[in-house]
Amino acid sequence: MKSLLVLSFSLMTIFCFGQKNNPTGVITDPVLRLVRPDLIVTNFLQKGASFNGPNGTIQVPVAVTVKNVGQAPAAIFKVGIDYQHPNGQIYPVMFTVSGQSNAYYPFTSSPLAAGAVLTYQGVLVFPDRLRGNTLSAKAIADSCSGDEFMESYCRVKESSESNNSSTAINIVLR
């Protein structure tokens, strides 16, 4: 008599078919679907002209909107902004958001539910030596900027790690 033995593990099911006490093979479920979050920047825009800030800085008001398009909550993460310097190098820029304990990057205060959206409004803070330049900038959800010894996926293991950056915008520093 044939018997069916089903062993369930947390992420896959293995079926062993055969006669009692004599399995003939192992079939691993080929459709393995992991339920994970997926963070994307849906909007990154400049909210006004640049202005002079304290200590010889140039500040630029911006808003960044992040959505979890995945099917699971996203753990606490930060949003970073990178810009391309006139020399071609990519650098992070301070993104100061009122009410945040970190002056360089805003962090979520709790997990972001599947389907949920959040918007940070704040200012980018550039050094005065960049005045007169037009810079290309991108917002990054789940940024690892400024962190050492992080996993390749940063803080949130997502269903796609290749869609965390926004479309670039041009920022004129006056």
C-alpha distance (Angstrom), angle and dihedral (degrees) to the residues before:
residue distance angle dihedral
M1 . . .
K2 3.76 . .
S3 3.77 118.9 .
L4 3.76 134.8 -166.2
L5 3.77 121.2 -139.5
V6 3.78 117.3 -170.4
L7 3.78 120.0 -166.5
S8 3.79 114.4 -171.8
F9 3.76 122.4 -158.5
S10 3.79 126.8 -179.1
L11 3.80 95.3 -92.5
M12 3.81 108.0 18.1
T13 3.76 143.8 24.9
I14 3.80 124.0 -132.9
F15 3.78 120.5 -157.2
C16 3.79 121.4 -158.4
F17 3.80 116.1 -165.8
G18 3.79 126.4 -169.4
Q19 3.72 145.4 81.1
K20 3.76 121.6 -41.1
N21 3.84 109.7 -68.7
N22 3.82 90.0 -1.6
P23 3.84 111.1 83.1
T24 3.81 113.9 -171.0
G25 3.81 101.5 -161.4
V26 3.76 150.3 -13.5
I27 3.78 123.7 -119.3
T28 3.78 118.1 -167.2
D29 3.79 116.8 -154.6
P30 3.83 102.8 -104.3
V31 3.81 93.5 -158.7
L32 3.76 103.7 71.6
R33 3.79 110.4 171.9
L34 3.76 118.2 -172.6
V35 3.76 117.2 -161.0
R36 3.79 106.8 -138.0
P37 3.79 139.5 151.3
D38 3.80 120.3 -102.2
L39 3.81 119.1 -159.0
I40 3.79 121.7 -157.7
V41 3.80 133.2 172.0
T42 3.79 104.2 -124.3
N43 3.79 96.1 179.7
F44 3.81 136.7 17.0
L45 3.77 116.7 171.7
Q46 3.76 143.1 157.1
K47 3.82 110.6 -115.0
G48 3.82 98.9 -160.7
A49 3.78 145.0 -23.0
S50 3.79 122.2 -50.6
F51 3.80 115.8 -97.0
N52 3.80 138.9 -170.2
G53 3.78 113.4 -86.5
P54 3.80 132.3 -170.2
N55 3.81 121.8 -65.2
G56 3.80 94.6 22.3
T57 3.79 96.3 -58.9
I58 3.78 131.0 142.7
Q59 3.80 114.0 -134.3
V60 3.78 126.1 -159.5
P61 3.83 121.6 -167.4
V62 3.81 112.4 -133.9
A63 3.79 141.4 165.4
V64 3.81 125.3 -146.7
T65 3.81 122.6 -167.4
V66 3.82 119.9 -163.2
K67 3.80 126.1 -171.2
N68 3.80 129.8 -167.8
V69 3.82 101.1 -137.4
G70 3.81 90.9 172.9
Q71 3.78 128.9 96.9
A72 3.82 99.1 -113.5
P73 3.82 135.2 53.1
A74 3.81 116.6 -86.5
A75 3.80 116.3 -127.0
I76 3.81 119.2 -123.9
F77 3.82 110.5 -60.5
K78 3.78 141.2 164.8
V79 3.78 133.2 -122.5
G80 3.79 118.1 -134.5
I81 3.79 135.3 -174.5
D82 3.80 123.5 -143.4
Y83 3.80 125.0 -169.9
Q84 3.78 134.0 -167.9
H85 3.80 111.3 -119.1
P86 3.83 118.2 -140.4
N87 3.85 86.4 -106.2
G88 3.83 88.8 62.9
Q89 3.81 96.8 -108.6
I90 3.82 121.4 127.7
Y91 3.81 116.8 -126.4
P92 3.80 136.0 174.7
V93 3.80 118.1 -116.1
M94 3.79 127.9 -152.9
F95 3.84 110.8 -97.2
T96 3.79 106.5 -165.1
V97 3.81 117.3 -166.1
S98 3.80 121.5 -176.7
G99 3.81 113.3 -111.0
Q100 3.82 94.8 24.0
S101 3.80 119.6 121.8
N102 3.82 91.7 -145.6
A103 3.83 112.7 67.5
Y104 3.81 93.0 -162.0
Y105 3.81 103.4 50.0
P106 3.80 135.2 13.9
F107 3.82 114.8 -125.2
T108 3.78 127.2 -161.2
S109 3.79 112.2 -111.4
S110 3.80 95.6 -145.8
P111 3.81 138.2 8.8
L112 3.82 115.3 -63.7
A113 3.81 109.0 -125.0
A114 3.79 122.2 -128.5
G115 3.81 108.0 -83.4
A116 3.83 92.8 14.3
V117 3.80 124.0 132.7
L118 3.81 131.1 -155.3
T119 3.79 132.3 -175.3
Y120 3.80 127.6 -156.0
Q121 3.79 119.0 -160.6
G122 3.77 117.2 -168.1
V123 3.78 144.8 111.4
L124 3.77 134.3 -76.9
V125 3.80 111.0 -136.0
F126 3.82 116.9 -146.9
P127 3.81 129.0 178.2
D128 3.82 115.6 -105.8
R129 3.84 91.4 -117.2
L130 3.83 87.8 76.0
R131 3.83 92.6 58.9
G132 3.80 112.7 130.5
N133 3.81 94.5 28.9
T134 3.79 129.8 114.5
L135 3.79 108.5 -140.9
S136 3.80 131.4 -166.9
A137 3.81 112.3 -132.2
K138 3.82 136.5 -176.2
A139 3.80 131.3 -165.9
I140 3.81 117.0 -136.0
A141 3.80 125.6 -156.9
D142 3.82 113.0 -148.0
S143 3.80 91.3 15.8
C144 3.81 120.9 -172.4
S145 3.79 92.1 -165.7
G146 3.78 110.9 144.0
D147 3.81 93.1 10.0
E148 3.78 126.7 118.3
F149 3.79 128.8 -153.8
M150 3.80 95.2 13.8
E151 3.79 125.2 152.7
S152 3.82 114.1 -98.6
Y153 3.80 88.6 -105.6
C154 3.85 91.7 49.8
R155 3.83 112.9 -142.3
V156 3.82 102.2 -25.9
K157 3.80 122.2 53.0
E158 3.80 101.7 -146.1
S159 3.78 138.2 -171.2
S160 3.83 86.8 -116.6
E161 3.80 123.4 24.1
S162 3.81 93.3 -179.1
N163 3.81 100.0 71.3
N164 3.81 103.7 59.7
S165 3.83 97.6 104.4
S166 3.78 126.7 82.8
T167 3.76 126.6 -133.2
A168 3.80 108.9 -83.7
I169 3.80 119.9 -99.4
N170 3.80 127.6 -162.7
I171 3.78 117.0 -120.0
V172 3.80 120.3 -164.1
L173 3.80 113.5 -151.3
R174 3.83 109.7 -151.8
